[in-house]
Amino acid sequence: MALRAAIELCRLKRNEWLKPRDLARFQWQKLKRLLKHAYENVSYYRRLFQTAGIRPEDIKSREDFVIIPITTKAQLQDLPPGALLAKGYDIKNCTRVETSGSTGKPLSVFQTKGERQLVDAIWTRGFMAAGLRWSDKKITIWASPHEAKPLRYWFQSLGLMRRDYATLLGSETDVLEVLKKGRFNIISSFPSVFKALMGRIKREGTPGIHPRLVFSSAELLDEPTRRQIEETFQAPVFDFYGMEEVGLIGWECPARQGFHLNIDIFAIEFVTNGRPVAAGERGRIIVTSLYSYAMPLIRYDSEDVGRARTKLCPCGRGLPLLSNLEGRFDDILSLPDGRPFPPTGLTTIMRRLKGIKQYKAVQEKTNKLVVYLLLKEDHPSDILQQVERDIREVFSEAMEVEIKAVKEIPLEGSGKFRPAISLVPPRI
């Protein structure tokens, strides 16, 4: 098992530097095998293909691939595991992975031990590309005690690439004490957790906390927060984009020109209204996991929105770039005329105003936006009016804006923080 993990990691690291045409050929071969397997062994996909009037052999090109209907999380949630698990796989021998359930009912995904090990190797490749060394000691800080921890490998017992974990649980002081005692080279967490820690650090300082690198994931990382983290810890920040269902989709290298997409492991599309968008245009991110044979995920709607970059990274890797991750589909607000408004735009508005500790915007209707504010003690007396005025400048007078000062803005059930939630589907 240990030898297999080492070989897998070496193969993945080699793939980083393949030329785009070689990566495309490699990806296509894996995709054809997966489609045949899913059609022959998974009842859900057999019915899906038959309903669409297609068979795997009809998919002769990437242009043909788009005729396969997109599968949503809601569709899979309504199915029994038996409809999704491939023949020949025993659910008792699989690992259950659950999505965070931040938008409602969690989705359970089943993976073999080998598939789960590959997921961990994919994350390790991304971490190493960002600068992780075998000698590093990394700590991951969860917002919730229920987060799943990755597999531990034999080399960690030898002191190589050591990992540790801590849970915030509302006590920033306890976590800072762990960081001071542990002497960690790398700190990994969510932007909202870093913000909570930085509030305490601003008051108490950071004696004994000197990471070499900081890794961020699970939530949108805006540039002001990135700069604040780097100034606080005096270390560069690298962002990672992943999904519980499949693992790490993209990661930043030292050039930090965007997220390198793991197209040797996934087929990734950007679509609007079910059709591919031109390179560089905004689209919903559709993912096909090329390694998932126990429970295949083909043309799965990630519910995230982003833009692909047309140019390759100057680092020389052949893996393409996701230039801009704009958040979950239901994080995207809508202007009164229907145009999408990403949550980063709301961050820009709030950053200009003083006295706001935290905020959350919920678009309840096409013409109604409710903004919850957690205010600092020294906030301006007219802060509510300032927020309403600045939002109306963007959303226009047609938008009903309700501002509410609150004592607490709770995290989602997943332990993550979502600054924007839309109950109105944007036109994407």
C-alpha positions in Angstrom: 0.0 0.0 0.0 2.8 2.4 0.9 4.7 1.6 -2.4 1.5 2.1 -4.3 1.0 5.6 -2.7 4.6 6.6 -3.5 4.2 5.4 -7.2 0.9 7.3 -7.5 2.4 10.5 -6.2 5.4 10.3 -8.6 3.0 9.7 -11.5 0.9 12.6 -10.6 3.9 14.9 -10.2 5.1 13.8 -13.7 1.7 14.6 -15.2 2.1 18.3 -14.1 4.7 18.9 -16.8 3.1 17.0 -19.7 2.3 19.1 -22.7 -1.4 20.2 -23.1 -1.9 17.9 -26.1 -0.5 14.9 -24.2 -2.7 15.7 -21.2 -5.7 16.0 -23.5 -5.0 12.6 -25.1 -4.4 11.0 -21.7 -7.7 12.5 -20.3 -9.7 11.3 -23.3 -8.5 7.7 -23.0 -9.5 7.7 -19.3 -12.8 9.3 -20.1 -13.8 6.7 -22.7 -13.0 3.8 -20.3 -15.1 5.5 -17.5 -18.1 6.0 -19.8 -18.1 2.3 -20.8 -17.7 1.2 -17.2 -20.6 3.5 -16.0 -23.0 2.4 -18.7 -22.3 -1.3 -18.2 -22.2 -1.3 -14.4 -24.2 1.6 -12.9 -28.0 1.6 -13.2 -28.4 5.4 -13.0 -26.1 6.0 -15.9 -27.5 3.3 -18.0 -31.0 4.9 -17.6 -29.5 8.4 -18.2 -27.9 7.3 -21.5 -30.9 5.4 -22.7 -33.2 8.3 -21.9 -31.0 10.6 -23.9 -30.9 8.0 -26.7 -27.1 7.5 -26.6 -24.5 4.8 -25.9 -20.8 5.1 -24.9 -19.7 4.4 -28.4 -21.6 7.4 -29.7 -19.2 9.6 -27.8 -16.5 9.9 -30.3 -15.2 13.4 -29.5 -15.3 16.1 -26.9 -18.1 17.7 -28.9 -20.1 14.6 -28.5 -19.4 14.5 -24.7 -21.7 17.5 -24.1 -24.8 15.5 -25.3 -24.6 13.5 -22.0 -27.1 15.2 -19.6 -25.6 17.1 -16.7 -26.2 15.4 -13.3 -27.1 17.6 -10.3 -26.6 17.0 -6.6 -30.3 17.1 -6.1 -30.8 14.3 -8.6 -28.3 12.0 -6.8 -29.7 12.8 -3.4 -33.0 11.4 -4.3 -31.5 8.0 -5.4 -30.7 5.0 -3.2 -27.0 4.1 -3.0 -27.7 0.9 -5.1 -28.6 3.0 -8.1 -25.2 4.7 -8.0 -22.8 2.0 -6.8 -21.2 0.1 -9.7 -21.7 -3.7 -9.9 -18.9 -5.6 -8.3 -18.3 -3.1 -5.5 -19.3 -3.8 -1.9 -20.6 -0.7 -0.1 -19.2 -2.2 3.1 -15.7 -2.1 1.7 -16.0 1.6 0.6 -15.4 4.8 2.5 -18.4 7.1 2.8 -17.6 10.8 2.0 -20.3 13.3 2.7 -20.6 16.8 1.3 -20.9 19.7 3.8 -24.7 20.0 3.3 -24.4 23.8 3.3 -27.3 24.1 1.0 -29.5 21.4 2.6 -29.2 17.6 2.6 -25.7 16.2 2.4 -24.7 13.9 -0.5 -23.0 10.7 0.3 -20.3 9.5 -2.1 -18.7 6.1 -1.8 -15.0 5.5 -2.7 -12.7 2.5 -2.5 -9.6 2.7 -0.3 -7.5 3.0 -3.4 -9.7 5.9 -4.7 -9.5 7.6 -1.3 -5.8 7.2 -1.3 -5.6 8.8 -4.8 -7.7 11.8 -3.5 -5.1 12.3 -0.8 -2.2 12.0 -3.3 -3.9 14.7 -5.5 -4.0 17.1 -2.5 -0.4 16.2 -1.7 0.7 17.1 -5.3 -1.0 20.5 -5.0 0.6 21.1 -1.6 4.0 20.2 -3.0 3.6 22.4 -6.0 2.9 25.3 -3.7 6.1 24.6 -1.7 5.4 21.7 0.8 8.5 19.8 1.7 9.0 16.3 3.0 10.4 17.9 6.2 7.5 20.2 6.8 5.0 20.0 9.7 1.5 21.1 8.6 -1.5 21.9 10.8 -5.0 22.1 9.5 -7.5 24.2 11.6 -11.1 23.1 11.2 -14.0 25.3 11.9 -16.0 22.2 12.9 -15.0 19.1 14.9 -16.8 17.0 12.3 -14.4 17.6 9.4 -13.0 14.4 7.9 -9.2 13.9 8.3 -7.2 12.6 5.4 -5.4 9.3 5.5 -2.1 9.0 7.4 0.8 7.4 5.6 3.7 5.3 6.8 6.3 8.0 6.1 4.6 10.3 8.6 5.6 7.9 11.4 9.2 8.6 10.3 8.7 12.4 10.8 8.2 13.1 7.1 5.4 15.5 5.9 3.8 15.4 9.3 0.2 16.5 9.8 -1.8 17.7 12.8 -5.3 19.1 13.3 -7.0 21.5 15.6 -10.6 22.8 15.9 -11.5 26.4 16.4 -14.7 25.7 18.4 -15.0 29.4 19.2 -11.7 29.6 21.1 -9.0 31.5 19.1 -6.8 31.6 22.1 -6.6 27.8 22.4 -5.7 27.4 18.7 -3.0 30.1 19.0 -1.5 28.2 21.9 -1.4 25.0 19.8 0.3 27.0 16.9 2.9 28.4 19.3 3.8 25.0 20.9 3.7 23.0 17.6 6.2 25.2 15.6 4.4 24.4 12.4 5.9 25.2 9.0 2.5 25.4 7.3 -0.9 26.5 8.5 -3.9 25.5 6.6 -7.5 26.6 7.1 -10.6 28.5 5.8 -10.5 32.3 5.2 -13.2 32.8 7.9 -11.1 30.9 10.4 -8.0 33.0 9.5 -10.1 36.1 10.1 -11.1 34.9 13.6 -7.5 34.2 14.4 -6.2 37.4 13.0 -8.6 39.4 15.2 -7.0 37.8 18.3 -3.5 38.1 16.9 -4.0 41.8 16.3 -4.6 42.3 20.0 -2.0 39.9 21.3 0.7 39.6 18.6 2.2 36.4 17.2 5.1 35.3 19.4 6.3 31.9 18.4 4.1 31.6 15.3 6.3 31.7 12.2 4.9 29.6 9.3 6.8 29.3 6.1 3.6 29.0 4.1 -0.2 29.4 4.6 -2.7 27.3 2.7 -6.4 28.5 2.2 -9.3 26.4 1.0 -13.1 25.7 1.3 -14.2 29.4 1.0 -13.7 32.2 -1.5 -10.4 34.0 -0.7 -10.6 37.7 -1.8 -7.4 39.7 -2.3 -7.8 42.0 0.7 -8.1 38.9 3.0 -5.1 37.3 1.3 -3.0 40.4 1.9 -4.1 40.6 5.5 -3.2 36.9 6.1 0.2 37.5 4.5 0.9 40.6 6.6 -0.2 38.9 9.8 1.8 35.7 9.4 4.6 37.1 7.2 4.2 34.2 4.8 2.8 33.7 1.3 -0.7 32.4 0.9 -1.7 29.7 -1.6 -5.3 29.0 -2.4 -6.8 25.6 -3.2 -10.2 24.7 -4.8 -11.7 21.3 -4.0 -15.0 19.5 -3.5 -15.8 16.8 -0.9 -17.3 14.7 -3.6 -14.1 14.4 -5.7 -11.2 16.0 -4.0 -8.8 18.8 -5.1 -9.8 20.3 -8.5 -7.3 23.2 -8.7 -4.4 24.7 -6.9 -2.0 27.7 -7.0 1.7 27.3 -7.9 4.2 30.0 -6.8 3.4 32.0 -9.9 -0.2 32.4 -8.5 -1.7 33.2 -11.9 -4.8 31.1 -11.1 -5.7 27.6 -10.1 -4.0 24.8 -12.0 -6.8 22.4 -13.0 -6.1 18.7 -12.4 -7.3 17.6 -15.9 -5.3 14.4 -15.6 -7.8 13.4 -12.9 -10.9 15.3 -14.0 -12.7 16.4 -17.1 -13.7 20.0 -16.4 -16.2 22.1 -18.4 -17.6 25.6 -18.1 -21.2 25.9 -19.3 -24.1 28.4 -19.4 -27.6 27.1 -19.8 -26.1 23.6 -20.4 -23.9 24.7 -23.3 -20.1 25.3 -23.3 -19.0 28.9 -23.0 -16.1 30.5 -24.8 -12.7 30.5 -23.1 -12.5 33.3 -20.5 -16.3 33.6 -20.2 -18.2 33.0 -16.9 -19.7 29.5 -16.6 -21.0 26.9 -14.2 -18.2 24.4 -13.5 -19.1 20.8 -14.5 -16.8 18.0 -13.3 -16.3 14.4 -14.4 -14.1 12.4 -12.0 -11.9 10.1 -14.1 -10.9 8.0 -11.2 -14.3 7.3 -9.6 -15.3 3.7 -10.5 -17.1 2.6 -7.4 -19.5 5.5 -7.7 -18.9 7.4 -11.0 -19.6 11.1 -11.2 -20.1 12.1 -14.9 -20.9 15.7 -15.9 -21.6 16.5 -12.3 -22.7 20.1 -11.6 -20.3 21.4 -8.9 -22.7 24.4 -8.3 -19.6 26.6 -8.6 -19.1 29.4 -11.1 -15.8 30.5 -12.6 -13.8 31.4 -15.7 -11.1 29.4 -17.5 -7.9 31.2 -18.5 -6.9 31.0 -22.1 -3.1 31.2 -21.6 -0.9 28.7 -19.8 0.9 29.5 -16.6 4.5 31.0 -16.9 5.6 28.2 -14.5 5.7 25.9 -17.5 3.1 23.3 -16.3 0.8 22.0 -19.0 -2.2 21.9 -16.6 -4.6 24.8 -17.7 -5.7 27.5 -15.3 -9.0 28.5 -13.7 -8.4 32.3 -13.7 -11.3 33.3 -11.5 -13.4 31.4 -9.1 -16.5 33.4 -8.3 -18.2 31.2 -5.8 -21.1 28.8 -5.6 -24.0 29.2 -8.0 -26.3 30.2 -5.2 -23.7 32.6 -3.8 -24.1 34.7 -7.0 -26.5 37.6 -6.5 -28.6 39.0 -9.3 -29.0 42.6 -10.3 -32.5 43.8 -10.9 -32.0 43.4 -14.7 -31.0 39.7 -14.2 -27.2 40.1 -14.6 -25.1 38.1 -12.1 -23.2 39.9 -9.4 -20.5 37.8 -7.7 -20.0 38.0 -3.9 -16.5 39.5 -4.4 -18.3 42.7 -5.6 -20.1 42.9 -2.3 -16.8 42.5 -0.5 -15.4 45.5 -2.4 -18.4 47.6 -1.2 -18.0 46.5 2.5 -14.2 47.0 2.5 -14.7 50.7 1.8 -16.8 51.2 4.9 -15.5 51.4 8.5 -17.0 49.8 11.5 -18.1 46.5 9.9 -16.8 43.3 11.6 -18.7 40.9 9.5 -21.6 40.8 7.0 -23.9 38.4 5.2 -26.2 39.3 2.3 -29.3 37.2 1.5 -31.2 37.9 -1.8 -34.7 36.8 -0.9 -36.3 38.0 -4.1 -35.3 39.4 -7.4 -35.9 42.9 -6.0 -35.1 42.3 -2.3 -31.7 42.1 -0.6 -31.3 41.6 3.2 -27.9 42.5 4.7 -26.9 41.4 8.2 -24.2 43.4 9.8 -22.0 42.5 12.8 -20.7 45.9 13.9 -17.5 47.0 15.7 -17.9 49.0 18.9 -16.5 52.1 17.2 -18.8 52.0 14.2 -20.1 55.3 12.7 -23.6 56.2 13.9 -24.9 56.2 10.3 -23.2 53.0 9.2 -26.6 51.3 8.3 -27.4 54.3 6.0 -24.0 54.1 4.5 -24.3 50.5 3.6 -27.8 50.9 2.1 -26.6 53.9 0.0 -23.5 52.1 -1.4 -25.5 48.9 -2.2 -28.2 50.9 -4.0 -25.5 52.6 -6.1 -24.7 49.1 -7.5 -28.1 47.4 -7.4 -30.2 50.6 -8.3 -33.3 52.0 -6.6 -35.3 49.0 -8.0 -33.7 46.8 -5.4 -35.4 46.8 -1.9 -32.5 46.8 0.6 -33.0 45.9 4.2 -30.1 46.4 6.6 -30.1 44.6 10.0 -27.6 45.0 12.8 -27.2 41.7 14.6 -25.1 40.4 17.5 -24.0 37.2 15.7 -23.8 35.8 12.2 -23.6 32.0 12.6 -21.6 29.7 10.4 -23.3 27.3 8.1 -23.9 23.7 9.3 -20.7 22.7 7.4 -18.7 25.1 9.6 -18.0 27.4 6.7 -19.0 31.0 6.3 -21.0 32.2 3.3 -21.0 36.0 3.0 -23.7 35.9 0.2 -26.6 33.6 -0.4 -29.1 34.0 -3.3 -32.5 32.4 -3.3 -32.9 33.8 -6.9 -31.2 31.7 -9.6 -28.9 34.0 -11.6 -28.8 33.8 -15.4 -25.8 31.4 -15.7 
